[in-house]
Amino acid sequence: MAKGNERFKKRNQDVRITFHALSKKNPKWRVEAIVEDVADKFYLASRTVEAIIRQEGIYKD
């Protein structure tokens, strides 16, 4: 299951990178708008993106 775990970590890392890049590119956007945009790009729920960014629960690295 190492491959699945590695993909999980890579996805989470990509979500964080995308979130920070969008935040930097669009400083006037609300955080909720950025989270929704990232969620759409990665086919995730907004709450999941928030948990990944905050490193909550199973999304801790």
N, C-alpha and C positions, 0 to 999 in steps of 0.2 A: 504494500500500500504506500510505499515511499513515493512513487510517481504521483499518485493522487494528492498526497500531502504537499509535495513540491509545487504542483499546479495550483493548489489552494493558496499557498504562500505567495506565489508569483502573481496570481490574480489580485490578491489583497494589496500587494506592493504596487501593482499597476493602477488599482483604484486610488490609492493614496497619491501617487504621482500625478494622475490625471486631475484629481481634485485640487491639488496644490497648483498645478499649471493653470487650470481654469480660474482659480482664485486670483492668481497673479495677473492673468490676462484681462480679467474682468473685475477690477476691484470694487466697482459700484454695485455688483450683483449681490443679492441677498444670499446667505449661506444655503437657505432652502432651495433656491433656484439652481445653485451649483450642484447640490446633492441630487436633485431631480435629474439634471442633465447627465451626471455621471451614472446614475442608476439606469437611465435609458440606454446609455452607451454599452453598459456591461450586462444588461438584461437582469438587473437586480431590483429588489424593493428599496425604496428610499431609506427605510429603517436599517436595512442590512448595510448600506453604504455608510450611514452614520456610525454604526457599530464598528465597521472596519476602520474608519478614520479615527475614531476615539479609542480603538483597540480594546473593545469591551468583550467580555466573555471568551468565546472560542476564537475570536479574531485577534487575540494578543500574539505578539511575535516573540 
